[in-house]
Amino acid sequence: MGKPTPVKQAAVVLGALAFGWMAIEMAFKPLLDKARSAMDNSDPDRDPDDIDSDVKTKDVVEGNKGSPDRKPISYADAVAKNTAGAS
């Protein structure tokens, strides 16, 4: 076969990377399609990590500490609430 040259080694590495990428794309195709369609439907001007300033301002002006529906609850409480509602 002969001594491997850097060009051959680079070609083998690039081929392996391309094959790996294709394998991942095929294995996770349903999940990736769903994620890509969700990104296509999202609003790029709205950051979901930002707190809604309108709700926060309204609560401060009216003196509300937040509605009971918006209070953070612990994970255990959320699980208990969901299991109680499911039965």
N, CA, C and O atoms as a CHARMM CRD file, in Angstrom:
* protein
*
  348
    1    1 MET  N      0.80800  -1.18700   0.00000 PROA 1      0.00000
    2    1 MET  CA     0.00000   0.00000   0.00000 PROA 1      0.00000
    3    1 MET  C      0.85100   1.25000   0.00000 PROA 1      0.00000
    4    1 MET  O      0.49000   2.23700  -0.64100 PROA 1      0.00000
    5    2 GLY  N      1.90900   1.23700   0.66200 PROA 2      0.00000
    6    2 GLY  CA     2.76200   2.40700   0.66400 PROA 2      0.00000
    7    2 GLY  C      2.53200   3.27300   1.88600 PROA 2      0.00000
    8    2 GLY  O      1.62300   3.04800   2.68600 PROA 2      0.00000
    9    3 LYS  N      3.36700   4.24100   1.99300 PROA 3      0.00000
   10    3 LYS  CA     3.32800   5.15800   3.12800 PROA 3      0.00000
   11    3 LYS  C      2.15500   6.13900   2.96900 PROA 3      0.00000
   12    3 LYS  O      1.97600   6.73800   1.90900 PROA 3      0.00000
   13    4 PRO  N      1.36000   6.29200   4.03500 PROA 4      0.00000
   14    4 PRO  CA     0.23500   7.22000   3.93100 PROA 4      0.00000
   15    4 PRO  C      0.73200   8.67500   3.88300 PROA 4      0.00000
   16    4 PRO  O      1.54000   9.09900   4.70900 PROA 4      0.00000
   17    5 THR  N      0.25000   9.38900   2.93800 PROA 5      0.00000
   18    5 THR  CA     0.63400  10.79200   2.80900 PROA 5      0.00000
   19    5 THR  C     -0.36600  11.65700   3.58100 PROA 5      0.00000
   20    5 THR  O     -1.47500  11.21300   3.87700 PROA 5      0.00000
   21    6 PRO  N      0.02100  12.87000   3.90000 PROA 6      0.00000
   22    6 PRO  CA    -0.91700  13.74400   4.62000 PROA 6      0.00000
   23    6 PRO  C     -2.21400  13.99100   3.83800 PROA 6      0.00000
   24    6 PRO  O     -3.27200  14.17400   4.44000 PROA 6      0.00000
   25    7 VAL  N     -2.13900  13.99900   2.51700 PROA 7      0.00000
   26    7 VAL  CA    -3.34300  14.20500   1.72100 PROA 7      0.00000
   27    7 VAL  C     -4.28700  13.01800   1.87500 PROA 7      0.00000
   28    7 VAL  O     -5.49900  13.19400   2.00500 PROA 7      0.00000
   29    8 LYS  N     -3.72200  11.78900   1.85900 PROA 8      0.00000
   30    8 LYS  CA    -4.55800  10.58800   2.04400 PROA 8      0.00000
   31    8 LYS  C     -5.18600  10.58500   3.43400 PROA 8      0.00000
   32    8 LYS  O     -6.36400  10.26500   3.59600 PROA 8      0.00000
   33    9 GLN  N     -4.38700  10.94300   4.43000 PROA 9      0.00000
   34    9 GLN  CA    -4.90100  10.95800   5.79800 PROA 9      0.00000
   35    9 GLN  C     -6.02600  11.98200   5.94500 PROA 9      0.00000
   36    9 GLN  O     -7.03700  11.71400   6.59400 PROA 9      0.00000
   37   10 ALA  N     -5.84500  13.14400   5.34500 PROA 10     0.00000
   38   10 ALA  CA    -6.88200  14.17300   5.40900 PROA 10     0.00000
   39   10 ALA  C     -8.14900  13.70600   4.70200 PROA 10     0.00000
   40   10 ALA  O     -9.25500  13.95900   5.17900 PROA 10     0.00000
   41   11 ALA  N     -7.99600  13.02400   3.56700 PROA 11     0.00000
   42   11 ALA  CA    -9.15200  12.53200   2.82600 PROA 11     0.00000
   43   11 ALA  C     -9.90400  11.48400   3.64200 PROA 11     0.00000
   44   11 ALA  O    -11.13500  11.47700   3.66000 PROA 11     0.00000
   45   12 VAL  N     -9.17600  10.60600   4.31200 PROA 12     0.00000
   46   12 VAL  CA    -9.80700   9.57300   5.14400 PROA 12     0.00000
   47   12 VAL  C    -10.54700  10.21300   6.31700 PROA 12     0.00000
   48   12 VAL  O    -11.66800   9.81700   6.63700 PROA 12     0.00000
   49   13 VAL  N     -9.92500  11.19600   6.95200 PROA 13     0.00000
   50   13 VAL  CA   -10.55900  11.86400   8.09400 PROA 13     0.00000
   51   13 VAL  C    -11.81100  12.60300   7.63300 PROA 13     0.00000
   52   13 VAL  O    -12.85200  12.50300   8.28300 PROA 13     0.00000
   53   14 LEU  N    -11.73500  13.33500   6.54100 PROA 14     0.00000
   54   14 LEU  CA   -12.90900  14.04700   6.03400 PROA 14     0.00000
   55   14 LEU  C    -14.01700  13.08300   5.62400 PROA 14     0.00000
   56   14 LEU  O    -15.19300  13.35800   5.86000 PROA 14     0.00000
   57   15 GLY  N    -13.65800  11.96900   5.02100 PROA 15     0.00000
   58   15 GLY  CA   -14.65300  10.95900   4.65800 PROA 15     0.00000
   59   15 GLY  C    -15.33200  10.38000   5.88700 PROA 15     0.00000
   60   15 GLY  O    -16.54500  10.16800   5.89400 PROA 15     0.00000
   61   16 ALA  N    -14.54300  10.12200   6.93500 PROA 16     0.00000
   62   16 ALA  CA   -15.11400   9.58600   8.17200 PROA 16     0.00000
   63   16 ALA  C    -16.04500  10.60600   8.82600 PROA 16     0.00000
   64   16 ALA  O    -17.10200  10.23500   9.33500 PROA 16     0.00000
   65   17 LEU  N    -15.66900  11.87200   8.81800 PROA 17     0.00000
   66   17 LEU  CA   -16.52500  12.91100   9.38300 PROA 17     0.00000
   67   17 LEU  C    -17.83300  13.03800   8.59800 PROA 17     0.00000
   68   17 LEU  O    -18.90800  13.17000   9.18400 PROA 17     0.00000
   69   18 ALA  N    -17.73100  12.99700   7.28100 PROA 18     0.00000
   70   18 ALA  CA   -18.93200  13.08600   6.44900 PROA 18     0.00000
   71   18 ALA  C    -19.84600  11.88800   6.69100 PROA 18     0.00000
   72   18 ALA  O    -21.06300  12.04500   6.78900 PROA 18     0.00000
   73   19 PHE  N    -19.27200  10.70500   6.78700 PROA 19     0.00000
   74   19 PHE  CA   -20.06800   9.50600   7.05100 PROA 19     0.00000
   75   19 PHE  C    -20.73700   9.59200   8.42500 PROA 19     0.00000
   76   19 PHE  O    -21.91000   9.24500   8.56800 PROA 19     0.00000
   77   20 GLY  N    -20.00100  10.04900   9.42300 PROA 20     0.00000
   78   20 GLY  CA   -20.55700  10.20600  10.76800 PROA 20     0.00000
   79   20 GLY  C    -21.69600  11.20700  10.79500 PROA 20     0.00000
   80   20 GLY  O    -22.71700  10.97500  11.44200 PROA 20     0.00000
   81   21 TRP  N    -21.52100  12.33100  10.08600 PROA 21     0.00000
   82   21 TRP  CA   -22.57100  13.34400  10.02100 PROA 21     0.00000
   83   21 TRP  C    -23.83800  12.77400   9.38000 PROA 21     0.00000
   84   21 TRP  O    -24.94400  12.99000   9.87600 PROA 21     0.00000
   85   22 MET  N    -23.67000  12.05700   8.29100 PROA 22     0.00000
   86   22 MET  CA   -24.83300  11.45200   7.61900 PROA 22     0.00000
   87   22 MET  C    -25.51400  10.42700   8.51300 PROA 22     0.00000
   88   22 MET  O    -26.74200  10.33700   8.53000 PROA 22     0.00000
   89   23 ALA  N    -24.72900   9.65600   9.25400 PROA 23     0.00000
   90   23 ALA  CA   -25.31300   8.64700  10.14000 PROA 23     0.00000
   91   23 ALA  C    -26.14400   9.30800  11.24100 PROA 23     0.00000
   92   23 ALA  O    -27.23200   8.83500  11.57000 PROA 23     0.00000
   93   24 ILE  N    -25.63300  10.39800  11.80600 PROA 24     0.00000
   94   24 ILE  CA   -26.37100  11.10700  12.85200 PROA 24     0.00000
   95   24 ILE  C    -27.63300  11.72800  12.27500 PROA 24     0.00000
   96   24 ILE  O    -28.69800  11.65600  12.88900 PROA 24     0.00000
   97   25 GLU  N    -27.52400  12.33400  11.10800 PROA 25     0.00000
   98   25 GLU  CA   -28.69700  12.94500  10.46400 PROA 25     0.00000
   99   25 GLU  C    -29.78900  11.89400  10.21300 PROA 25     0.00000
  100   25 GLU  O    -30.97100  12.15900  10.43600 PROA 25     0.00000
  101   26 MET  N    -29.39700  10.72700   9.75700 PROA 26     0.00000
  102   26 MET  CA   -30.38200   9.67900   9.47100 PROA 26     0.00000
  103   26 MET  C    -30.96200   9.09000  10.75500 PROA 26     0.00000
  104   26 MET  O    -32.15200   8.78100  10.81200 PROA 26     0.00000
  105   27 ALA  N    -30.12800   8.93300  11.78800 PROA 27     0.00000
  106   27 ALA  CA   -30.60100   8.32500  13.03000 PROA 27     0.00000
  107   27 ALA  C    -31.58100   9.23100  13.77000 PROA 27     0.00000
  108   27 ALA  O    -32.55700   8.75500  14.35000 PROA 27     0.00000
  109   28 PHE  N    -31.31600  10.53900  13.74800 PROA 28     0.00000
  110   28 PHE  CA   -32.14900  11.48000  14.49800 PROA 28     0.00000
  111   28 PHE  C    -33.03700  12.32000  13.59000 PROA 28     0.00000
  112   28 PHE  O    -33.44300  13.41800  13.97100 PROA 28     0.00000
  113   29 LYS  N    -33.34400  11.82500  12.40400 PROA 29     0.00000
  114   29 LYS  CA   -34.11900  12.59400  11.42900 PROA 29     0.00000
  115   29 LYS  C    -35.46200  13.09300  11.97400 PROA 29     0.00000
  116   29 LYS  O    -35.76100  14.27400  11.79700 PROA 29     0.00000
  117   30 PRO  N    -36.28300  12.27100  12.62100 PROA 30     0.00000
  118   30 PRO  CA   -37.56300  12.78600  13.11500 PROA 30     0.00000
  119   30 PRO  C    -37.39200  13.91300  14.14200 PROA 30     0.00000
  120   30 PRO  O    -38.10300  14.91700  14.09900 PROA 30     0.00000
  121   31 LEU  N    -36.45800  13.73600  15.04500 PROA 31     0.00000
  122   31 LEU  CA   -36.21800  14.75100  16.06800 PROA 31     0.00000
  123   31 LEU  C    -35.67600  16.03500  15.44300 PROA 31     0.00000
  124   31 LEU  O    -36.11200  17.12800  15.80500 PROA 31     0.00000
  125   32 LEU  N    -34.73700  15.91400  14.51400 PROA 32     0.00000
  126   32 LEU  CA   -34.15900  17.08500  13.87000 PROA 32     0.00000
  127   32 LEU  C    -35.18600  17.81400  13.00500 PROA 32     0.00000
  128   32 LEU  O    -35.19700  19.04500  12.97400 PROA 32     0.00000
  129   33 ASP  N    -36.04200  17.08200  12.30900 PROA 33     0.00000
  130   33 ASP  CA   -37.08200  17.71600  11.50100 PROA 33     0.00000
  131   33 ASP  C    -38.04900  18.50800  12.37300 PROA 33     0.00000
  132   33 ASP  O    -38.45200  19.61800  12.02300 PROA 33     0.00000
  133   34 LYS  N    -38.41500  17.92600  13.50900 PROA 34     0.00000
  134   34 LYS  CA   -39.33200  18.60600  14.42000 PROA 34     0.00000
  135   34 LYS  C    -38.68400  19.87200  14.98400 PROA 34     0.00000
  136   34 LYS  O    -39.33300  20.91400  15.06800 PROA 34     0.00000
  137   35 ALA  N    -37.42000  19.78800  15.36700 PROA 35     0.00000
  138   35 ALA  CA   -36.72300  20.95500  15.90800 PROA 35     0.00000
  139   35 ALA  C    -36.54600  22.03800  14.85000 PROA 35     0.00000
  140   35 ALA  O    -36.68900  23.22500  15.14400 PROA 35     0.00000
  141   36 ARG  N    -36.24000  21.64000  13.63800 PROA 36     0.00000
  142   36 ARG  CA   -36.05400  22.63200  12.57000 PROA 36     0.00000
  143   36 ARG  C    -37.36400  23.31900  12.22300 PROA 36     0.00000
  144   36 ARG  O    -37.37700  24.52200  11.96100 PROA 36     0.00000
  145   37 SER  N    -38.46900  22.57600  12.21600 PROA 37     0.00000
  146   37 SER  CA   -39.75000  23.20800  11.90900 PROA 37     0.00000
  147   37 SER  C    -40.17400  24.14600  13.03900 PROA 37     0.00000
  148   37 SER  O    -40.78800  25.18400  12.79000 PROA 37     0.00000
  149   38 ALA  N    -39.85100  23.78400  14.27300 PROA 38     0.00000
  150   38 ALA  CA   -40.16500  24.67200  15.39900 PROA 38     0.00000
  151   38 ALA  C    -39.35700  25.96200  15.30100 PROA 38     0.00000
  152   38 ALA  O    -39.87000  27.04100  15.59700 PROA 38     0.00000
  153   39 MET  N    -38.09700  25.85400  14.88800 PROA 39     0.00000
  154   39 MET  CA   -37.27700  27.05700  14.73000 PROA 39     0.00000
  155   39 MET  C    -37.79200  27.91300  13.58300 PROA 39     0.00000
  156   39 MET  O    -37.72900  29.14000  13.65500 PROA 39     0.00000
  157   40 ASP  N    -38.30100  27.28700  12.52900 PROA 40     0.00000
  158   40 ASP  CA   -38.84000  28.04700  11.40400 PROA 40     0.00000
  159   40 ASP  C    -40.11000  28.80800  11.80500 PROA 40     0.00000
  160   40 ASP  O    -40.36800  29.90100  11.30000 PROA 40     0.00000
  161   41 ASN  N    -40.89000  28.23100  12.70400 PROA 41     0.00000
  162   41 ASN  CA   -42.14100  28.85100  13.12700 PROA 41     0.00000
  163   41 ASN  C    -41.95800  29.86300  14.24800 PROA 41     0.00000
  164   41 ASN  O    -42.90600  30.57400  14.58200 PROA 41     0.00000
  165   42 SER  N    -40.77200  29.95000  14.83800 PROA 42     0.00000
  166   42 SER  CA   -40.56900  30.83600  15.96800 PROA 42     0.00000
  167   42 SER  C    -40.40700  32.28300  15.51400 PROA 42     0.00000
  168   42 SER  O    -40.09800  32.55800  14.35500 PROA 42     0.00000
  169   43 ASP  N    -40.62100  33.19400  16.45000 PROA 43     0.00000
  170   43 ASP  CA   -40.49100  34.62400  16.18500 PROA 43     0.00000
  171   43 ASP  C    -39.07000  35.05400  16.55700 PROA 43     0.00000
  172   43 ASP  O    -38.70900  35.00700  17.73300 PROA 43     0.00000
  173   44 PRO  N    -38.26100  35.47000  15.58400 PROA 44     0.00000
  174   44 PRO  CA   -36.87200  35.81900  15.89400 PROA 44     0.00000
  175   44 PRO  C    -36.74100  37.10900  16.69800 PROA 44     0.00000
  176   44 PRO  O    -35.69100  37.35600  17.29100 PROA 44     0.00000
  177   45 ASP  N    -37.79300  37.94200  16.73000 PROA 45     0.00000
  178   45 ASP  CA   -37.72000  39.20100  17.47200 PROA 45     0.00000
  179   45 ASP  C    -38.04300  39.02300  18.95200 PROA 45     0.00000
  180   45 ASP  O    -37.79000  39.92800  19.74700 PROA 45     0.00000
  181   46 ARG  N    -38.59600  37.87800  19.33500 PROA 46     0.00000
  182   46 ARG  CA   -38.97400  37.63800  20.72600 PROA 46     0.00000
  183   46 ARG  C    -38.02900  36.61800  21.34100 PROA 46     0.00000
  184   46 ARG  O    -37.84200  35.52300  20.80900 PROA 46     0.00000
  185   47 ASP  N    -37.43800  36.99200  22.46700 PROA 47     0.00000
  186   47 ASP  CA   -36.54800  36.08600  23.17800 PROA 47     0.00000
  187   47 ASP  C    -37.34500  35.40200  24.28400 PROA 47     0.00000
  188   47 ASP  O    -37.82600  36.08100  25.19100 PROA 47     0.00000
  189   48 PRO  N    -37.49900  34.08000  24.23600 PROA 48     0.00000
  190   48 PRO  CA   -38.31900  33.40700  25.24600 PROA 48     0.00000
  191   48 PRO  C    -37.70500  33.45600  26.64800 PROA 48     0.00000
  192   48 PRO  O    -38.39800  33.19400  27.63100 PROA 48     0.00000
  193   49 ASP  N    -36.42200  33.78600  26.75000 PROA 49     0.00000
  194   49 ASP  CA   -35.78900  33.87400  28.06300 PROA 49     0.00000
  195   49 ASP  C    -36.07700  35.20500  28.75400 PROA 49     0.00000
  196   49 ASP  O    -35.88400  35.32600  29.96400 PROA 49     0.00000
  197   50 ASP  N    -36.53700  36.20500  27.99700 PROA 50     0.00000
  198   50 ASP  CA   -36.85000  37.49400  28.59400 PROA 50     0.00000
  199   50 ASP  C    -38.18600  37.41300  29.32000 PROA 50     0.00000
  200   50 ASP  O    -39.11400  36.73700  28.87500 PROA 50     0.00000
  201   51 ILE  N    -38.26300  38.10700  30.43100 PROA 51     0.00000
  202   51 ILE  CA   -39.51600  38.18400  31.18200 PROA 51     0.00000
  203   51 ILE  C    -40.40700  39.18800  30.47100 PROA 51     0.00000
  204   51 ILE  O    -39.93100  40.22200  30.00000 PROA 51     0.00000
  205   52 ASP  N    -41.69300  38.89000  30.39000 PROA 52     0.00000
  206   52 ASP  CA   -42.62100  39.83100  29.77600 PROA 52     0.00000
  207   52 ASP  C    -42.64900  41.11000  30.60800 PROA 52     0.00000
  208   52 ASP  O    -43.08900  41.10200  31.75800 PROA 52     0.00000
  209   53 SER  N    -42.18600  42.18900  30.03100 PROA 53     0.00000
  210   53 SER  CA   -42.11700  43.45000  30.76200 PROA 53     0.00000
  211   53 SER  C    -43.50700  43.99800  31.04800 PROA 53     0.00000
  212   53 SER  O    -43.69600  44.66900  32.06300 PROA 53     0.00000
  213   54 ASP  N    -44.49300  43.73500  30.18200 PROA 54     0.00000
  214   54 ASP  CA   -45.84900  44.23400  30.40700 PROA 54     0.00000
  215   54 ASP  C    -46.45800  43.62300  31.66300 PROA 54     0.00000
  216   54 ASP  O    -47.06000  44.33300  32.46800 PROA 54     0.00000
  217   55 VAL  N    -46.31000  42.33900  31.83500 PROA 55     0.00000
  218   55 VAL  CA   -46.88200  41.65800  32.99900 PROA 55     0.00000
  219   55 VAL  C    -46.18100  42.12900  34.25600 PROA 55     0.00000
  220   55 VAL  O    -46.83200  42.40300  35.26400 PROA 55     0.00000
  221   56 LYS  N    -44.85500  42.22700  34.21000 PROA 56     0.00000
  222   56 LYS  CA   -44.09900  42.64800  35.38200 PROA 56     0.00000
  223   56 LYS  C    -44.46800  44.07700  35.76500 PROA 56     0.00000
  224   56 LYS  O    -44.66600  44.36300  36.94600 PROA 56     0.00000
  225   57 THR  N    -44.56300  44.97400  34.79500 PROA 57     0.00000
  226   57 THR  CA   -44.90100  46.36100  35.06300 PROA 57     0.00000
  227   57 THR  C    -46.30900  46.47400  35.62000 PROA 57     0.00000
  228   57 THR  O    -46.54300  47.23500  36.55800 PROA 57     0.00000
  229   58 LYS  N    -47.25300  45.72600  35.05400 PROA 58     0.00000
  230   58 LYS  CA   -48.63300  45.76000  35.51800 PROA 58     0.00000
  231   58 LYS  C    -48.71700  45.30000  36.97200 PROA 58     0.00000
  232   58 LYS  O    -49.44500  45.90000  37.76300 PROA 58     0.00000
  233   59 ASP  N    -47.99000  44.25300  37.33500 PROA 59     0.00000
  234   59 ASP  CA   -48.01200  43.75900  38.70500 PROA 59     0.00000
  235   59 ASP  C    -47.42700  44.78000  39.66400 PROA 59     0.00000
  236   59 ASP  O    -47.92400  44.93400  40.78000 PROA 59     0.00000
  237   60 VAL  N    -46.38000  45.48000  39.25100 PROA 60     0.00000
  238   60 VAL  CA   -45.75600  46.47100  40.12100 PROA 60     0.00000
  239   60 VAL  C    -46.69300  47.65600  40.30900 PROA 60     0.00000
  240   60 VAL  O    -46.83600  48.15300  41.42600 PROA 60     0.00000
  241   61 VAL  N    -47.33000  48.11500  39.24400 PROA 61     0.00000
  242   61 VAL  CA   -48.22100  49.27300  39.31600 PROA 61     0.00000
  243   61 VAL  C    -49.43500  48.95000  40.17200 PROA 61     0.00000
  244   61 VAL  O    -49.84800  49.76900  40.99200 PROA 61     0.00000
  245   62 GLU  N    -50.00900  47.77100  39.99400 PROA 62     0.00000
  246   62 GLU  CA   -51.21100  47.40800  40.73600 PROA 62     0.00000
  247   62 GLU  C    -50.90000  46.88900  42.13600 PROA 62     0.00000
  248   62 GLU  O    -51.81800  46.67700  42.92800 PROA 62     0.00000
  249   63 GLY  N    -49.63800  46.68500  42.45100 PROA 63     0.00000
  250   63 GLY  CA   -49.25700  46.19400  43.76400 PROA 63     0.00000
  251   63 GLY  C    -49.43000  44.70100  43.93300 PROA 63     0.00000
  252   63 GLY  O    -49.40500  44.20100  45.05700 PROA 63     0.00000
  253   64 ASN  N    -49.60400  43.97800  42.83700 PROA 64     0.00000
  254   64 ASN  CA   -49.76200  42.52400  42.90800 PROA 64     0.00000
  255   64 ASN  C    -48.40400  41.86600  43.09100 PROA 64     0.00000
  256   64 ASN  O    -47.39300  42.34000  42.57400 PROA 64     0.00000
  257   65 LYS  N    -48.39700  40.79800  43.81500 PROA 65     0.00000
  258   65 LYS  CA   -47.17700  40.01800  43.92800 PROA 65     0.00000
  259   65 LYS  C    -47.16800  38.88500  42.91700 PROA 65     0.00000
  260   65 LYS  O    -46.28700  38.02600  42.93900 PROA 65     0.00000
  261   66 GLY  N    -48.12700  38.89000  42.05500 PROA 66     0.00000
  262   66 GLY  CA   -48.23600  37.83300  41.06000 PROA 66     0.00000
  263   66 GLY  C    -49.47700  37.00600  41.31000 PROA 66     0.00000
  264   66 GLY  O    -49.88300  36.82200  42.45800 PROA 66     0.00000
  265   67 SER  N    -50.06400  36.52300  40.28100 PROA 67     0.00000
  266   67 SER  CA   -51.25100  35.70200  40.44200 PROA 67     0.00000
  267   67 SER  C    -50.85900  34.31800  40.94200 PROA 67     0.00000
  268   67 SER  O    -49.71400  33.90800  40.75100 PROA 67     0.00000
  269   68 PRO  N    -51.75400  33.59800  41.56500 PROA 68     0.00000
  270   68 PRO  CA   -51.42700  32.26100  42.06300 PROA 68     0.00000
  271   68 PRO  C    -51.02900  31.30500  40.94500 PROA 68     0.00000
  272   68 PRO  O    -50.27400  30.35800  41.16900 PROA 68     0.00000
  273   69 ASP  N    -51.53900  31.55700  39.74100 PROA 69     0.00000
  274   69 ASP  CA   -51.19800  30.67900  38.62900 PROA 69     0.00000
  275   69 ASP  C    -49.76100  30.86700  38.18100 PROA 69     0.00000
  276   69 ASP  O    -49.18400  29.95900  37.58100 PROA 69     0.00000
  277   70 ARG  N    -49.17300  32.00800  38.45200 PROA 70     0.00000
  278   70 ARG  CA   -47.83600  32.31700  37.96000 PROA 70     0.00000
  279   70 ARG  C    -46.75800  32.07600  39.01200 PROA 70     0.00000
  280   70 ARG  O    -45.57900  32.27700  38.72300 PROA 70     0.00000
  281   71 LYS  N    -47.12300  31.65000  40.22300 PROA 71     0.00000
  282   71 LYS  CA   -46.12100  31.41600  41.25400 PROA 71     0.00000
  283   71 LYS  C    -45.27800  30.20600  40.89500 PROA 71     0.00000
  284   71 LYS  O    -45.80600  29.19200  40.43900 PROA 71     0.00000
  285   72 PRO  N    -43.96500  30.30300  41.09900 PROA 72     0.00000
  286   72 PRO  CA   -43.13700  29.11800  40.85500 PROA 72     0.00000
  287   72 PRO  C    -43.41200  28.06500  41.92300 PROA 72     0.00000
  288   72 PRO  O    -43.58000  28.38200  43.10100 PROA 72     0.00000
  289   73 ILE  N    -43.45300  26.82400  41.49800 PROA 73     0.00000
  290   73 ILE  CA   -43.65400  25.73300  42.43700 PROA 73     0.00000
  291   73 ILE  C    -42.48100  24.76900  42.29700 PROA 73     0.00000
  292   73 ILE  O    -41.76700  24.77600  41.29400 PROA 73     0.00000
  293   74 SER  N    -42.30100  23.95400  43.30500 PROA 74     0.00000
  294   74 SER  CA   -41.19400  23.01000  43.26000 PROA 74     0.00000
  295   74 SER  C    -41.52100  21.86900  42.30300 PROA 74     0.00000
  296   74 SER  O    -42.67700  21.66700  41.92800 PROA 74     0.00000
  297   75 TYR  N    -40.51100  21.14500  41.92400 PROA 75     0.00000
  298   75 TYR  CA   -40.68500  20.01500  41.01800 PROA 75     0.00000
  299   75 TYR  C    -41.59300  18.96200  41.65000 PROA 75     0.00000
  300   75 TYR  O    -42.45000  18.39100  40.97500 PROA 75     0.00000
  301   76 ALA  N    -41.40500  18.70800  42.93700 PROA 76     0.00000
  302   76 ALA  CA   -42.21600  17.69400  43.62000 PROA 76     0.00000
  303   76 ALA  C    -43.68400  18.10800  43.63800 PROA 76     0.00000
  304   76 ALA  O    -44.56600  17.27100  43.44600 PROA 76     0.00000
  305   77 ASP  N    -43.95500  19.40600  43.87000 PROA 77     0.00000
  306   77 ASP  CA   -45.34300  19.87700  43.86000 PROA 77     0.00000
  307   77 ASP  C    -45.95100  19.74700  42.47300 PROA 77     0.00000
  308   77 ASP  O    -47.11500  19.37000  42.34100 PROA 77     0.00000
  309   78 ALA  N    -45.17800  20.05400  41.43800 PROA 78     0.00000
  310   78 ALA  CA   -45.67500  19.96000  40.06900 PROA 78     0.00000
  311   78 ALA  C    -46.00500  18.50400  39.71900 PROA 78     0.00000
  312   78 ALA  O    -47.02400  18.22900  39.08400 PROA 78     0.00000
  313   79 VAL  N    -45.14700  17.58400  40.13400 PROA 79     0.00000
  314   79 VAL  CA   -45.39300  16.16200  39.85900 PROA 79     0.00000
  315   79 VAL  C    -46.63800  15.70300  40.61800 PROA 79     0.00000
  316   79 VAL  O    -47.46900  14.98200  40.06500 PROA 79     0.00000
  317   80 ALA  N    -46.77000  16.11400  41.87700 PROA 80     0.00000
  318   80 ALA  CA   -47.93400  15.72500  42.67200 PROA 80     0.00000
  319   80 ALA  C    -49.21100  16.28000  42.05100 PROA 80     0.00000
  320   80 ALA  O    -50.23100  15.59400  41.99900 PROA 80     0.00000
  321   81 LYS  N    -49.15100  17.53100  41.57900 PROA 81     0.00000
  322   81 LYS  CA   -50.31500  18.14600  40.94700 PROA 81     0.00000
  323   81 LYS  C    -50.70100  17.40600  39.66500 PROA 81     0.00000
  324   81 LYS  O    -51.88200  17.17400  39.41000 PROA 81     0.00000
  325   82 ASN  N    -49.69900  17.03600  38.85800 PROA 82     0.00000
  326   82 ASN  CA   -49.97800  16.33100  37.61200 PROA 82     0.00000
  327   82 ASN  C    -50.50600  14.92100  37.85300 PROA 82     0.00000
  328   82 ASN  O    -51.41200  14.47400  37.15000 PROA 82     0.00000
  329   83 THR  N    -49.95700  14.22300  38.82700 PROA 83     0.00000
  330   83 THR  CA   -50.43900  12.86800  39.09500 PROA 83     0.00000
  331   83 THR  C    -51.83200  12.89800  39.70500 PROA 83     0.00000
  332   83 THR  O    -52.63400  12.00000  39.44900 PROA 83     0.00000
  333   84 ALA  N    -52.13900  13.92400  40.51500 PROA 84     0.00000
  334   84 ALA  CA   -53.47400  14.03400  41.11200 PROA 84     0.00000
  335   84 ALA  C    -54.49500  14.34800  40.02400 PROA 84     0.00000
  336   84 ALA  O    -55.62400  13.85700  40.06300 PROA 84     0.00000
  337   85 GLY  N    -54.09700  15.16400  39.05700 PROA 85     0.00000
  338   85 GLY  CA   -55.02000  15.52500  37.97700 PROA 85     0.00000
  339   85 GLY  C    -55.22200  14.40000  36.98400 PROA 85     0.00000
  340   85 GLY  O    -56.23800  14.36500  36.29000 PROA 85     0.00000
  341   86 ALA  N    -54.27100  13.47600  36.90200 PROA 86     0.00000
  342   86 ALA  CA   -54.34800  12.39200  35.92600 PROA 86     0.00000
  343   86 ALA  C    -55.24800  11.26200  36.40000 PROA 86     0.00000
  344   86 ALA  O    -55.76200  10.49000  35.58900 PROA 86     0.00000
  345   87 SER  N    -55.44200  11.16100  37.71900 PROA 87     0.00000
  346   87 SER  CA   -56.24500  10.04000  38.21000 PROA 87     0.00000
  347   87 SER  C    -57.67400  10.37800  38.40600 PROA 87     0.00000
  348   87 SER  O    -58.46000   9.52300  38.81600 PROA 87     0.00000
